[in-house]
């Protein structure tokens, strides 16, 4: 199981939080993005070919392809797509307790164990169940976008 509960947890998925000082409102968080992170943001925001401004930092291991300023409320939706895109079979969103990705290698009772561990009765289950992965095919036209 993988868990995302804070912005710095997104770094391993290619969305690297840098600072909150860049936003003139003192609201958004400046993040550098790798190619993997860009794919996650494109899926989450529904924007294919997202055009990002230049990155702020340099990385030799995984090059940064751009930057973006993200509102704090976007942590949960981005976390959902980060976990699904990293190979989790489903994601469980728990109010005020993070987003938890269930991996194919996890035991079958992981969701029940998670409920007990977090002390909650319900979890919101999210998984790619659309007819076209994260989207549905329009029945009349056959279009995906």
N, C-alpha and C positions, 0 to 999 in steps of 0.2 A: 504494500500500500504506500502511496505517495501522498503527502499533504502539502497544501499551499495555504498559509494563513497570513503571510506578510509579503510586502513587496520584494524583499531580498530573496525570497523563495523562488521568484521568477527568473533569477539570474541563470540557473541551470537550463532554462528553456529558451534562452537567448533574448530576454528582456531585462536589461541591466539598469536598475534605478541608480541615478546619479545624485540628484539634489532637488530640493523643493524651492530653492532660491531663484531659479530661472523664471518662474512664473510671476508676472507683474501683479497677479492677484494674491500670490502666496498660497495658491490652491493646488495647482497641478504639479506632478512630479516629472522631471526631465529624465528620460530613459534612453540609453543607447540600445540599438537593436541589431542582432545578428540575422543572417538569412533565415535561420530556424524561427527566430522570434518574429520576423516579418510575416512569415506564413501564418503563424498563430494569430497575429493581429489582423491580417487580411480575412481569415475565416471568422474571427470573433466579430469584427466590424462589418463584415459582408462587403468589403471593398477589394475586389481583385486588383492586382497591380498597384498597391498602395504606394504612392510617391512620398518618400520621406526626405526631410532635410538632412544635410550631412551629419555624420556622427560627431560626438565631442571627444571621444577617447579612441585609442588605438589598441588593438589586441592582436598578438601574433598567433595565438592558438585558434581563435574563432573570430575572423574579421567582423567588425561592426559595419553594417551597411547603411545605417541612418540613425536618426533620433526622433523622438516623439515626446510630447508632453501629455500625460494622462491624468485624468481626474481620479481621486481616491476611490470613488464608487465603481471604477472599472476593474478593480482587483479581482472580484469574484467572477465576472464573465470571462476575463482573460485567463484566470486560473482554470476554469472549466475547459476551455479550448486547449490550453497548454497541456493539461493532463491527458485529454483525449488524443491530441496529436503526438504525445510521447508514447502512446501504445496502451494506455489504460482502456479496459473494455467498458467501463462505466465510471461515472463520477457521482459522488454523493455530496450535496451541498447541505451544510448544517448551519442554521442561523447563528451568526456571531461566533462560530467555531471553525471556520475555514472550509476548504474544499478538499475532499479526499478522493484520490483516484484508486480504484480497485484494479489491480493488475491480473492478467491471465494466470499468473503463477500463485496468486493468493488462494487460501483455502475457501471452499464454498460458503462457509459461515462467516466470512469477513464482515458483511454488512450487519449481521446481528451482533457480532463482537464489537463493532464500531458503535452501534447504538448503546450498548451497555457501557463501554468505555467512556463515551461522551455524556452519558446520563440523559439521553433524549429518546422520545417515543417515535419521532418521525424524521425521515431524511428525504430530501428531494433527489430522486434518481435522474441522472442525465446521461444519455448515451447516443451515439450516432444511430438513429432509427429511421432517418429519412430515406426516401427512395433513391436519393443521390448523395449519400454520406451525410453532410451537414445541411443539405437542402432537399427539397422535394421536387419531383418532376411535375410540371403543370400538365394535367391529364389531357386537356384539349389541344394544346400546342406542342407538347413534348419538350418545351424549353425548361432549362434548369435555372437560368438566371432571369 
